[in-house]
Amino acid sequence: MSAKGDIKIEIRDPAPVAAAAPRRVDIAAGTPMARALNAFSAQTDIEILFNPALVTGLRAPRVRGQLEADEALDRLLAGSGLVAF
């Protein structure tokens, strides 16, 4: 069984150069983490693979602004015990 600190999210970015360009990200505080990760993926065009069962009960902080994808993801995962690789 995996502890929350061991949860990993795999990121697949088909266009690494495009990922560096700031994107408009708007995720509301309290959004269930699975929904927030899917919204992040849709808003940044970066594929994120994760097991929804492992994020059950987690809520996202508010992430809003014109942000580079890595900064937005860092904010989204802050304090959650989730790690992106």
C-alpha positions in Angstrom: 0.0 0.0 0.0 1.3 3.4 -0.9 1.4 6.3 1.6 0.3 9.7 0.3 4.0 10.8 0.3 4.8 8.0 -2.2 2.2 9.0 -4.8 3.7 9.9 -8.1 2.2 11.6 -11.1 3.7 10.9 -14.5 3.8 13.8 -16.9 4.0 13.2 -20.7 4.7 16.4 -22.6 4.7 16.0 -26.4 6.1 19.5 -26.8 8.7 20.4 -24.1 9.4 23.8 -25.6 5.7 24.8 -25.7 5.4 23.7 -22.0 7.8 26.5 -21.0 5.5 29.2 -22.4 3.2 30.7 -19.8 -0.4 29.4 -20.0 -3.6 30.6 -18.5 -4.4 28.3 -15.5 -7.5 28.6 -13.4 -8.3 25.9 -10.8 -10.6 26.8 -7.9 -9.6 26.1 -4.3 -11.2 22.9 -3.0 -11.5 21.2 -6.3 -11.1 17.4 -5.9 -7.5 16.7 -6.9 -8.4 14.3 -9.7 -10.6 16.9 -11.3 -7.9 19.6 -10.7 -5.2 17.4 -12.4 -7.5 16.9 -15.4 -8.2 20.6 -15.6 -4.5 21.3 -15.4 -3.9 18.9 -18.2 -6.6 20.4 -20.4 -5.4 24.0 -19.7 -1.7 23.3 -20.4 -1.9 20.6 -23.1 0.3 18.3 -20.9 -0.8 14.7 -20.4 -0.8 13.7 -16.8 -1.2 10.0 -15.8 -2.3 9.2 -12.2 -4.4 6.7 -10.4 -7.6 8.5 -9.3 -7.9 6.2 -6.3 -4.6 7.5 -4.9 -5.8 11.1 -4.9 -9.3 10.4 -3.4 -10.0 12.9 -0.6 -7.3 15.4 -1.7 -8.4 18.9 -2.6 -6.5 21.4 -4.7 -5.4 24.8 -3.7 -6.4 27.7 -5.9 -4.0 28.0 -8.9 -4.7 31.0 -11.1 -2.7 33.1 -13.4 -0.5 33.2 -16.5 2.0 30.6 -15.4 4.6 28.3 -16.8 3.3 24.7 -16.6 6.0 23.6 -14.1 5.2 26.5 -11.7 1.4 25.9 -12.0 1.9 22.2 -11.2 4.2 22.9 -8.3 1.5 25.2 -6.9 -1.2 22.6 -7.5 0.7 19.8 -5.8 2.1 21.9 -2.9 1.3 20.4 0.5 -0.5 17.4 -1.1 2.2 14.8 -0.7 2.0 14.2 -4.5 5.2 14.2 -6.6 5.4 14.8 -10.3 8.1 13.1 -12.4 
